[in-house]
Amino acid sequence: MIKPTLLPSLVLLLILSILLSLSMGSSEVSVIKGLWEWLTGQETLDAIVIGDIRLPRTLVALLVGAALGISGAALQGLLRNPLADPGLTGASQGAALGAASVFYFGIFPQLGGAAPAVAGLLGAGLAMMLMLFLAGSARQSMVIMAGLAISTVTGALLAMALNFAPNPYAMQELVFWLLGSVANRGFDHIWILLPALFIGGSLVISQRRLLLGLSLGENVASSLGFSTKMGSRILVLGAAILVGTAVSIAGAIGFVGLIVPHLVRPFAKNRPDKVLVPSALAGAILVCLADSLIRSLPPGPELKLGVLTSILGTPLFIWLIWRERRRWL
């Protein structure tokens, strides 16, 4: 049984991280006053800074973190592999390749700033369909190998796009985008993230009982009446939608989907079905706090969010490995 204090604690931390994020910046403004004036349509300095600049960035960070957190928990439960990462389906690399095509070929010019997100989502969907077609079965080994194959191919195509970039400025823009960031994101990106999070999250949560059954083994899950093949495909589809959309909006933000389920799992009694929602909340908190930390750094070239999460995630992951090793000694 999940600890009764887990969800309330995560919600409280989520609210505090939102307030912290809205208060971070070079301008000293009142968060509550600015939010109220923005909601009532007043065009004051506080309303513009909070509502038009900081609020979209905060919401994008929350939605991207939630998508990566719940997809990581779903894939680790499905594959019974604590090293399973949201990029395992090939969706993240497909999204990156789709966004790269915008910088390279200039497709979807009519979409403006939302073009990389739309192209990335299409790339993620194509990569996911190819992975499911290649995997054929629901066996975890087939899913892992198919995902690795698609990730390798899309990664090679992305490297080729970088190699033949039409000019150094396009290549620089693409590289910076791939490093991951939620800066300069607006409400148009939120309207893309919200439906994807709802659809992908609903697909994943609908198979939570299957995840519990799979924790006892695939044969046991089948004997309990679960359709492991169909359920596994639904889980992979939901995870691919979540990851592909997050990457297409914010670029590659590493370690969130890998680390967050490990942090939450001990408080959920290691039950894969109870880890999903807490992982979404914890992922949102982690990405929001990481972005707040970036904005607290001295003025200058902004550190990319994906770089920071990798820097923070690596020692944390090493500590988790060391802790698990000591448990088995």
ABEGO torsion letter per residue (X at the ends): XBBAAAAAAAAAAAAAAAAAAAABEABBBBAAAAAAAAAAGBBBAAAAAAAAAAAAAAAAAAAAAAAAAAAAAAAAAAAGBAABBAAAAGAAAAAAAAAAAAAAAGBGAAAEAAAAAAAAAAAAAAAAAAAAAAAGBABAAAAAAAAAAAAAAAAAAAAAAAAABABAAAAAAAAAAAAEBABGBBAAAAAAAAAAAAAAAAAAAAAAAAAAAAAAEAAAAAAAGBBAAAAAAAAAAAAAAAAAAAAAAAEBBBGAAAAAAAAAAAAAGGBAAAAAAAAAAAAAAAAAAAAAAAAABBBEBBBBAAAAAAAAAAAAAAAAAAAAAAAAX
